[in-house]
Amino acid sequence: MSRMYECDVKRPFKRNGVKTMEWTTVPVSSLGSTPVKGGIRCRHCHGAVRVHKQRVPEGPADHVEHLTRGDSENCLGGVHFKGTHRRSSNPIE
């Protein structure tokens, strides 16, 4: 089973005095418990993901999983990956 321990998060940046929102890759463990304002997506296929936090010491570490089976089947990080990677049919931009 594949677990994705990193994801893309949209965060504010300031470039040349202009504020923009850009995607950056972060460890899932750094997300905390509050919702991410800018958005969160799979770093491989840019599809929607759900965050799973570790609940017990011997349980699985913090990770994300795809919301749709189709994304999971067509993504390098997907649990159901079938061997041909492609971008999500509904990417989070």
Sequence and secondary structure as in RCSB ss.txt:
>XXXX:A:sequence
MSRMYECDVKRPFKRNGVKTMEWTTVPVSSLGSTPVKGGIRCRHCHGAVRVHKQRVPEGPADHVEHLTRGDSENC
LGGVHFKGTHRRSSNPIE
>XXXX:A:secstr
   B EEEEEEEEEETTEEEEEEEEEEGGGS SS  SS EE TTT   EEEE   STTS  SEEEESSHHHHHTS
TT TT  S     SS   
